[in-house]
Amino acid sequence: MTADGTHLTSNHWGMGLVQIRDGRVIGVDPHPRDLEPSAINDNIAGSLAGRARVLRPAVRQGWLEGRRGVRGREPFVEVSWEEALGLVAQEVARLPGEAVYAGSYGWASAGRFHHAQSQLKRFLNTQKGF
């Protein structure tokens, strides 16, 4: 927030002025200095509470219960961040480093920090390698 109370955002699609009502983002207006604002910023408010929004970590029910189940055919169970991170750490520790494939075709358009393959490799190198 700026000194005059204006809420700013800077994201993959440029800068914007955030409209907030009752503590909720209701819109993002183009920043006055952005000569070519992206219309994608119009989607931000709706995406924060949309049906497809993942609000908490979730694990396939069968996997959580010790069954491997069938991907795509069983529900997901929400877990706490603490539990989710513990499950990931447990699985990474269980596998030998050479058994992990560190390839990804993830979203990388936002620059090298958000380059999924680099992030995955950085993470796995902090463990046992890959």
Salt bridges, closest charged atoms under 4 A:
GLU65 OE1 - ARG67 NH2 2.77
GLU74 OE2 - ARG60 NH1 2.75
GLU78 OE1 - ARG56 NH1 3.36
GLU91 OE1 - ARG94 NH2 2.78
